[in-house]
Amino acid sequence: MTMIEPFRLELPTQYESGPVNAYLFLQPEPTLVDTGVKSAASWQALTAALARHGLTVRDIARVVLTHGHVDHFGQATRLAHEGRARLETAAIVAHRLTNFSAYWQKRTTYYRDVFLPQTGLPPQMHQYILRYFELVASNYEDVPATSLHVYADDATICLGGLVWQVLHTPGHCSHQTIFYQPETRQLLSSDMLLQRTPTPVVELPPDGRTRQPSLPTFMRSLQKVEALEVDVVYPGHGDIFREPRALVQQQRERILRRTEETYACIRSGCRTAAQITAHLYADRPLNIQFAGLWMALGYVDLLLEAGRIVAHEENGIIFYETGD
């Protein structure tokens, strides 16, 4: 079987995660996987990258979207409107894409009124995080439902003339999907598998108050990915890489090591998410501390799941302590 590799298109973002990758398949029809954020710089980079392959926006036949984060779908609507591209995604992603504005408003309210107060973070960090939410709100357009072709979460799709399996791998976000080509052992991993461990994002919980654990879910998805026979990985950020099992093992070991550091931190008197984050990410800039907050809560969730710590809420702040 002939292995057709996609071209990596690196597109700029304004985020700590740095540039994002879109992938271009030329055959049998020009197809993009993910799009970059909605910004002038990203659009210019995308059109320039297409031009290097002799293409314009109007030549793109399909745009396949892996998940509903704005650095991955932000330009999808413009691609559909200015060209002829058919937008495609899994059912679990579709609702997020077509209702992102309403979701983002509710998530912002949750962070402002519930989640951030529960962490015990200082007002400076509240303001930084809420400014980030404002930035995100300028980097996308909702995807019209009429423009979106939805496939099942366990479907197969055609990319580069080959059949790829769609896999739901929650953890980084609840609706993360990746694409696996078993015969040629290729994996379009999106943000599920990066050379730097993905952050387990704190999403809007179903009841608007009770935060859902993400890192334990990510660890289960990591095990699912590890079981795949993969030679080459096309990640959502960073360079294409090989030998993913070694990377999976390194990330798992680091997560477990940092979880033990978190346990020691709690035993020594760190009782809130703010105190744990300050301990684990001391003297780091605010953007790293924000991502660090998500990671710190992920380590806390692993400890809670294992029954090694307990949590209780007092005056709107959640406190953690060891069970001994």
Secondary structure by P-SEA (a helix, b strand, c coil): cbbbbbbbbbbbbcccccbbbbbbbccccccccccccccaaaaaaaaaaaaaaccccccccbbbbcccccccccaaaaaaaacbbbbbbcccaaaaaacaaaaaaaaaaaaaccccccccccaaaaaaaaaaaaaaaacccccccccbbbbcccbbbbcccbbbbbbbbcccccbbbbbbbccccccccccccccccccccccccccccbbbbcaaaaaaaaaaaaacccccccccccccccaaaaaaaaaaaaaaaaaaaaaaaaaaccccaaaaaaaacccccaaaaaaaaaaaaaaaaaaaaaccbbbbbcccbbbbbbcc
